[in-house]
Amino acid sequence: MKKYLILLAFLSVPVMLNAQIKIWDGTICRAKQVTITEYLPEGTPKAAVIVCPGGGYHFLADKHEGSMVAEWLASEGYVAYVLRYRVSGKFKLVSKNIRLLRGNRHPDMIADLQRAIQIVRTRYNGPVGVMGFSAGGHLVMMSAEFYNTNFLERYNLKPASPLRPDFVASIYPVVTMSDDRYAHKGSRQNLLGERGAKNPVMRDSLSMEKHAHSDMPPVFLVNCKDDATVSVQNSVLLDSALSAQHVPHHYIQYETGGHGFGVDPKRLNEETSNWQAAFLEWMRNMSF
């Protein structure tokens, strides 16, 4: 009897279901697996944040850099959307040496993010920003630098609302694709494909430090000196490029903390556990 009472009590508790939206439904794009999952705060949202997990453009670290991030943002009064964008995945292993098999590569990822921005603007009438981790940090910087390029046009879509995000948070991001000293070669190959990764023009075209411009949205940037996965110089290069173009931004460089900590308390250390509060303070200062 006790077991049934516990079950009945559990069923009587309201459950908040997070809406999952297949962003390409109703279009000619065949990437039906791409979704955004919505996390609503209590009360009126302060702003909307599209969260892009990392994973080297190969997989998605969608817990500590995805759902956990969205839950935290919702608890702080923001409506959050976790984007499951296209990545190379296991298909890369079979398509590597078969030229007829394209797989997922640029511009699939930025098209997914632009489509997410388009959809979120139809659901939320307020500021819409983006937050990305590692390769996701590179992706959100693409959305900030290349918003004047409509990557949705290949799907016959012409958004009526702006594709420019209102703010950007790039956390321990991949930045350069051209500088072999600092490039994260796995992300580069997964984004550009085998042949594209060897093409200097393609590499330069997606190196974020080379395409900063003065009309970009404000940027919040964080990384660690001891990052053994993505060289600290990625964020240093981006910081210098943003400064040169007078883009409003806030750069925090921690001494220790490594890579891939997201918002997981088990992965954060004494220093990196401060980045979330720093981001919220920056958002308040930027009036978001």
C-alpha positions, 0 to 999 in steps of 0.5 A: 500500500505504501508503494502505491501511495508514493506513486500516487503522490508522485503522479499528482505533482505537476511536471514541466515538459520542455517543448521540443521543436523540429526546426526544419519541419515544413521546409525543403531541408531534410535535417529532421533530427535538428531540434531546439528544446525550450526551457521556460522561467517563472514569470516574464523572461529577461531575454532568450538564449540559444545554447549551443553545446560543444563536441568538436563538431563531431558530437554534442556534449548536450548535458553539462553544456546543454540541458544543465545550462538551459536549466540554470538560465531558466532559473535566473529568469531567461528563456533558454533553447538548447540547439541540437545542430548537425555534426559529423557524427559516426557518418564521418567514419564511412564518408571519409574516403567516399567523395560522393557522400557529403555528410554534415559540414559547413554551412549546415551548422550555421544554417541550423543556428540561423534557423533557430534564431529565426524561430525563436524570434517568432516565439519571443518578442525580446532580445535573443542571444546565443551561448556556445561552448568549445566548437559551439563557441565557434558556431555562435561567433559565426552567427555574430560575424556572418549575420549579413549572410543568409545561410538559409537561402539554400532552403528558399528561406528569407527571414523577415526578422534579423539574424543578428543575435543581440548578445554572444557568450563564447565559452572556451571557444574554438576560434582559429581554423588557419593558424596550425599552432593553435587550431583545434584540428578535429573541429576544423576537419569535422566542420570543413570536411577532409578536403576543405580542412586542407584548403587555405581559403576555406580555413581563413574564411572560418577563422573568427579572429579574421572576420570581426567587425565593428557592427557585431553584438557585444561578446562575453568570452571565457577560457583558461590558460591551462586548457589542454584541448583548445589552446588559450591563444584561440580566445587571445586572438579573438579578444585582440580582434574584438578590441581592434574593431572596438566591439564591446566585450568582456574577456575573462581568462582563468589560470586553471580550469581546463576545458569542457567544464560547462556548468557541471559542479563536478567539472568546475574548480574554484576559479571557473565556478565564478563564470556564471555569476560573471556572465549574469553581472555582464548581462545586467550591465548590458541591460539584458 
